[in-house]
Amino acid sequence: MHRKRILQYSVLGIIVLIAAVFLWREGPYVYHPARTSAEVHNKAGAGAIRVHGFFSTRPTPNAIYYKNKVIVLMYHDVQPNPTNIKSLDTAVFKQQLDAMKANGFKWITMEQYADFITKRRPVPDNAVLLTFDDGYETFYKHVFPILQEYKVPATNFLIVSTVGNNKHPGIPKLNWKQVQEMRKAGIDFYNHTYDSHSYGYIRLPGKTKDRAEPLLMGPLHNKTLHHVENQEEYVRRVKHDLGLAGQILRQEVGNTEDILAFPYGGYSKPVIDICHELGIRVTFSVKQGINSPGQYIGYRVNAGGMDNNPISLIEYMKRGAPIKTPIKGFNV
């Protein structure tokens, strides 16, 4: 019995020694268990990145993970030592950028992305577009300096009525002076509606009852006035909101293209038709996946949140951002 136990310990010791030698020889080729990133900013609060098993963090700068496709990353608030679960720490954001650079991902501009989607123009292998929603002032204070340091292009989707509006509740928003300064430095700013970034009682197409949905998705039921919009009123409201936002962005930052990120990712066939009528060239959801030419409603990968793990994010990107939530496509 005693000899058997000695033999067992000896075998275990040899296994540990072999493993130690292997790790020493491999250097940065270290394995980590995967984690789940922060919840996606949508009405379900679900759909976060999930990577199962173990994977390598060894940089592969010359590898090609995907061709003729684009991963679009989605962020919201980014600041040092955040307390809100949907906010990302600036230190983690820099870790993400370092990891993308070390692993051969190529950052592109919104103009490149729009031409890729609508004109099938080429993009680099492993192309990535960075997008930020809601126009938080923290973007100017904390993100903009990092983007300049790393020479990364990015787009911020503005809720246009909140820009420079000190009376707007919640996290402080950008003002036009900050926006214009960043625009001159190469940061893009596009449409996140004028003032429709909220929920209401919406009557969806083909339904007889209303439910809480993003305001763009259908006719609004004003329970105070006991009035449900007819189709004409709904179209007029949405056209006015999106058109006004686009007009102000053209005046303030010189936009020549109309590009829209749907609040909470909420869209419907009627609002897509309105977007086409208004000449909105490209739109974005909050559904995960990777984008190919003609993908009018773009997929975005949630890269924000307090519990984001850069290792999990990079591994997910290396796998080509597998689609988990299909989009009912409306091609250009």
C-alpha positions as CSV (number, residue, x, y, z in Angstrom):
1,M,0.0,0.0,0.0
2,H,2.8,2.4,1.0
3,R,4.8,1.6,-2.2
4,K,1.6,2.1,-4.3
5,R,1.1,5.6,-2.9
6,I,4.8,6.5,-3.5
7,L,4.3,5.4,-7.1
8,Q,1.2,7.5,-7.5
9,Y,3.0,10.6,-6.1
10,S,6.0,9.9,-8.4
11,V,3.8,9.8,-11.5
12,L,1.9,13.0,-10.4
13,G,5.3,14.7,-9.9
14,I,6.5,13.8,-13.4
15,I,3.3,15.1,-14.9
16,V,3.6,18.4,-13.1
17,L,7.3,18.7,-14.2
18,I,6.4,18.0,-17.8
19,A,3.7,20.6,-17.7
20,A,6.0,23.2,-16.1
21,V,8.7,22.6,-18.8
22,F,6.0,22.9,-21.5
23,L,4.8,26.2,-20.2
24,W,8.3,27.5,-19.8
25,R,9.2,26.6,-23.4
26,E,6.0,28.1,-24.8
27,G,6.5,31.5,-23.2
28,P,3.3,33.6,-23.9
29,Y,1.4,30.6,-25.1
30,V,-0.8,30.4,-22.0
31,Y,-4.3,29.0,-21.7
32,H,-7.1,30.7,-19.9
33,P,-10.7,29.7,-19.2
34,A,-13.2,31.8,-21.1
35,R,-15.5,34.2,-19.4
36,T,-18.7,35.9,-20.5
37,S,-18.5,39.6,-21.4
38,A,-20.9,42.3,-20.2
39,E,-24.6,42.2,-21.1
40,V,-25.5,43.7,-24.5
41,H,-27.3,47.1,-24.4
42,N,-30.7,46.0,-25.6
43,K,-34.2,45.5,-24.3
44,A,-33.5,41.8,-23.3
45,G,-30.3,42.6,-21.5
46,A,-28.9,39.4,-22.9
47,G,-26.8,38.1,-25.8
48,A,-23.4,38.6,-24.4
49,I,-20.3,37.0,-25.9
50,R,-19.9,33.4,-24.9
51,V,-16.6,31.5,-25.5
52,H,-16.5,28.0,-24.2
53,G,-13.5,25.9,-23.2
54,F,-9.8,27.0,-23.2
55,F,-7.9,29.0,-25.8
56,S,-4.5,30.6,-26.5
57,T,-3.6,34.2,-25.8
58,R,-0.4,34.0,-27.9
59,P,-0.4,36.9,-30.4
60,T,-0.8,35.9,-34.0
61,P,-0.1,39.2,-35.9
62,N,0.1,37.6,-39.3
63,A,-2.9,35.3,-39.1
64,I,-6.0,35.9,-41.3
65,Y,-9.2,35.2,-39.4
66,Y,-11.7,36.4,-42.0
67,K,-11.6,38.1,-45.4
68,N,-14.1,40.4,-47.1
69,K,-16.0,40.9,-43.8
70,V,-16.1,43.5,-41.0
71,I,-16.6,43.1,-37.3
72,V,-18.2,46.2,-35.8
73,L,-17.6,46.7,-32.1
74,M,-20.2,48.5,-30.0
75,Y,-19.3,50.6,-26.9
76,H,-21.3,53.0,-24.7
77,D,-19.7,54.8,-21.7
78,V,-16.0,54.4,-21.2
79,Q,-14.3,55.9,-18.1
80,P,-11.7,55.1,-15.4
81,N,-13.0,53.0,-12.5
82,P,-16.7,52.9,-13.6
83,T,-19.5,52.0,-11.3
84,N,-22.2,51.4,-13.9
85,I,-22.4,47.8,-15.2
86,K,-22.7,49.0,-18.8
87,S,-19.6,51.2,-18.6
88,L,-16.1,50.0,-19.7
89,D,-12.9,50.9,-17.8
90,T,-10.4,52.9,-19.9
91,A,-7.7,50.5,-18.8
92,V,-9.6,47.6,-20.3
93,F,-10.3,49.5,-23.4
94,K,-6.6,50.0,-23.9
95,Q,-6.0,46.3,-23.3
96,Q,-8.5,45.6,-26.1
97,L,-6.7,47.9,-28.5
98,D,-3.4,46.4,-27.6
99,A,-4.7,42.9,-28.2
100,M,-6.3,43.8,-31.5
101,K,-3.0,45.4,-32.7
102,A,-1.0,42.4,-31.5
103,N,-3.3,40.0,-33.3
104,G,-3.3,41.7,-36.6
105,F,-6.8,43.3,-36.6
106,K,-7.1,46.3,-38.9
107,W,-9.1,49.3,-37.9
108,I,-11.2,51.0,-40.7
109,T,-13.3,54.2,-40.9
110,M,-17.1,54.4,-41.3
111,E,-16.6,55.7,-44.9
112,Q,-14.7,52.5,-45.7
113,Y,-17.4,50.4,-44.0
114,A,-20.2,52.2,-45.8
115,D,-18.5,51.7,-49.2
116,F,-17.9,48.1,-48.4
117,I,-21.6,47.5,-47.5
118,T,-23.2,49.5,-50.4
119,K,-20.5,49.4,-53.1
120,R,-18.7,46.1,-52.2
121,R,-15.4,48.0,-52.0
122,P,-12.5,46.0,-50.6
123,V,-11.5,46.1,-46.9
124,P,-8.4,44.8,-45.2
125,D,-8.3,41.3,-43.9
126,N,-9.5,41.2,-40.2
127,A,-11.2,44.5,-40.6
128,V,-12.7,46.1,-37.5
129,L,-14.9,49.2,-37.0
130,L,-15.2,50.9,-33.6
131,T,-18.6,52.5,-32.8
132,F,-19.8,54.3,-29.6
133,D,-23.4,55.1,-28.8
134,D,-25.2,58.0,-27.1
135,G,-22.6,60.7,-27.3
136,Y,-21.4,60.7,-23.7
137,E,-19.0,63.4,-22.6
138,T,-16.7,60.7,-21.3
139,F,-16.0,60.0,-25.0
140,Y,-14.2,63.3,-25.3
141,K,-12.5,63.2,-21.9
142,H,-11.3,59.6,-21.8
143,V,-11.8,57.8,-25.2
144,F,-10.7,60.5,-27.7
145,P,-7.1,60.8,-26.2
146,I,-6.7,57.0,-26.4
147,L,-7.9,56.9,-30.0
148,Q,-5.4,59.6,-30.9
149,E,-2.6,57.8,-29.1
150,Y,-3.4,54.5,-30.9
151,K,-4.3,56.2,-34.2
152,V,-7.7,54.5,-34.3
153,P,-10.6,55.8,-36.3
154,A,-14.1,55.6,-34.7
155,T,-17.7,56.7,-34.9
156,N,-20.0,58.1,-32.2
157,F,-23.7,57.9,-32.7
158,L,-25.3,61.0,-31.2
159,I,-28.8,61.5,-29.8
160,V,-28.8,64.9,-31.4
161,S,-31.2,66.7,-29.1
162,T,-29.0,65.9,-26.1
163,V,-25.8,67.5,-27.6
164,G,-25.0,70.5,-25.5
165,N,-28.2,70.1,-23.5
166,N,-27.3,70.5,-19.9
167,K,-30.9,69.8,-18.8
168,H,-30.8,66.3,-20.2
169,P,-30.8,63.8,-17.3
170,G,-28.3,61.1,-16.7
171,I,-24.6,60.9,-17.8
172,P,-23.5,64.3,-19.2
173,K,-23.4,64.4,-23.0
174,L,-21.0,66.0,-25.5
175,N,-21.4,69.6,-26.7
176,W,-21.0,70.8,-30.3
177,K,-17.6,72.4,-29.6
178,Q,-16.2,69.0,-28.4
179,V,-17.9,67.2,-31.3
180,Q,-16.4,69.6,-33.9
181,E,-12.9,69.4,-32.4
182,M,-13.0,65.6,-32.6
183,R,-14.5,65.7,-36.1
184,K,-11.5,67.8,-37.3
185,A,-9.3,65.1,-35.8
186,G,-11.0,62.4,-37.9
187,I,-13.7,61.0,-35.5
188,D,-17.1,60.5,-37.3
189,F,-20.5,61.4,-35.8
190,Y,-23.8,59.9,-37.1
191,N,-27.4,59.5,-36.3
192,H,-28.8,57.9,-33.1
193,T,-32.1,59.8,-33.7
194,Y,-33.0,63.4,-32.7
195,D,-35.1,62.6,-29.7
196,S,-36.4,59.0,-30.1
197,H,-34.0,57.1,-27.8
198,S,-36.6,55.7,-25.5
199,Y,-39.4,53.2,-25.2
200,G,-43.2,53.8,-25.7
201,Y,-46.3,51.8,-26.1
202,I,-46.0,50.8,-29.7
203,R,-48.5,49.1,-32.0
204,L,-46.4,46.8,-34.2
205,P,-47.5,46.0,-37.7
206,G,-50.2,43.3,-37.8
207,K,-50.9,43.6,-34.1
208,T,-54.0,44.8,-32.3
209,K,-52.4,45.4,-29.0
210,D,-49.5,47.6,-28.1
211,R,-46.4,46.8,-26.0
212,A,-43.3,48.6,-24.8
213,E,-40.9,48.9,-27.7
214,P,-38.3,51.4,-29.0
215,L,-40.1,54.5,-30.4
216,L,-39.0,54.0,-34.0
217,M,-40.6,50.6,-34.4
218,G,-44.3,51.5,-35.0
219,P,-47.3,53.7,-34.2
220,L,-47.2,55.2,-30.8
221,H,-50.1,54.8,-28.3
222,N,-50.3,58.0,-26.2
223,K,-52.2,56.7,-23.2
224,T,-52.5,60.2,-21.8
225,L,-54.4,61.4,-24.8
226,H,-55.9,58.0,-25.5
227,H,-54.7,58.2,-29.1
228,V,-52.9,55.6,-31.3
229,E,-51.1,57.0,-34.3
230,N,-52.3,55.9,-37.6
231,Q,-49.7,54.9,-40.2
232,E,-49.5,58.3,-41.7
233,E,-48.9,60.0,-38.3
234,Y,-46.3,57.4,-37.5
235,V,-44.4,57.8,-40.7
236,R,-44.5,61.6,-40.3
237,R,-43.1,61.4,-36.8
238,V,-40.2,59.1,-37.6
239,K,-39.3,61.0,-40.8
240,H,-39.3,64.3,-38.9
241,D,-37.1,62.9,-36.1
242,L,-34.5,61.1,-38.4
243,G,-34.6,63.9,-41.0
244,L,-34.0,66.6,-38.4
245,A,-31.1,64.7,-36.8
246,G,-29.5,64.2,-40.2
247,Q,-30.0,67.9,-41.1
248,I,-28.3,69.1,-37.9
249,L,-25.4,66.7,-38.3
250,R,-24.8,68.0,-41.8
251,Q,-24.8,71.6,-40.5
252,E,-22.7,71.0,-37.4
253,V,-20.1,68.4,-38.7
254,G,-20.4,68.5,-42.4
255,N,-21.8,65.0,-43.0
256,T,-22.5,64.1,-46.5
257,E,-23.8,60.6,-45.7
258,D,-26.7,59.5,-43.5
259,I,-25.9,56.6,-41.3
260,L,-28.1,55.4,-38.4
261,A,-27.8,53.2,-35.3
262,F,-31.2,52.1,-34.1
263,P,-31.8,52.9,-30.4
264,Y,-31.8,49.6,-28.5
265,G,-31.3,47.9,-31.9
266,G,-35.1,48.2,-32.5
267,Y,-36.2,48.2,-36.1
268,S,-39.2,47.1,-38.2
269,K,-40.1,46.8,-41.9
270,P,-41.8,50.2,-41.8
271,V,-38.9,52.0,-40.3
272,I,-36.5,50.4,-42.8
273,D,-38.7,51.7,-45.6
274,I,-38.5,55.2,-44.0
275,C,-34.8,55.0,-43.8
276,H,-34.6,54.1,-47.5
277,E,-36.9,57.1,-48.4
278,L,-34.6,59.4,-46.4
279,G,-31.5,58.1,-48.1
280,I,-30.0,56.6,-44.9
281,R,-27.2,54.6,-46.5
282,V,-26.3,52.2,-43.7
283,T,-28.0,51.1,-40.4
284,F,-26.9,49.2,-37.3
285,S,-28.5,46.9,-34.8
286,V,-27.2,45.5,-31.5
287,K,-27.3,41.9,-32.7
288,Q,-24.0,40.0,-32.7
289,G,-22.3,38.8,-35.8
290,I,-20.0,39.7,-38.6
291,N,-20.9,41.8,-41.6
292,S,-20.6,41.0,-45.3
293,P,-21.3,43.3,-48.4
294,G,-25.0,44.2,-48.7
295,Q,-25.8,43.8,-44.9
296,Y,-27.9,47.0,-44.7
297,I,-28.8,46.3,-41.0
298,G,-25.3,45.8,-39.5
299,Y,-24.3,43.4,-36.8
300,R,-22.4,44.7,-33.8
301,V,-20.4,42.9,-31.2
302,N,-20.8,44.3,-27.7
303,A,-17.3,45.2,-26.4
304,G,-18.3,47.3,-23.4
305,G,-19.4,46.7,-19.9
306,M,-17.6,46.5,-16.5
307,D,-17.0,42.7,-16.7
308,N,-15.7,42.7,-20.3
309,N,-12.7,40.3,-20.7
310,P,-10.4,41.4,-23.5
311,I,-9.2,37.8,-23.9
312,S,-12.7,36.5,-24.5
313,L,-13.4,39.3,-26.9
314,I,-10.3,38.7,-29.0
315,E,-10.9,35.0,-29.2
316,Y,-14.5,35.6,-30.3
317,M,-13.2,38.0,-33.0
318,K,-10.6,35.4,-34.1
319,R,-13.4,33.0,-34.6
320,G,-15.0,35.5,-37.0
321,A,-17.7,36.6,-34.5
322,P,-20.1,33.7,-35.0
323,I,-23.7,34.9,-35.5
324,K,-26.0,34.0,-32.6
325,T,-29.0,36.2,-33.4
326,P,-30.1,36.2,-37.1
327,I,-31.2,39.5,-38.7
328,K,-34.2,39.5,-41.1
329,G,-32.2,41.3,-43.8
330,F,-33.3,44.2,-45.9
331,N,-30.5,44.5,-48.5
332,V,-29.5,47.7,-50.2
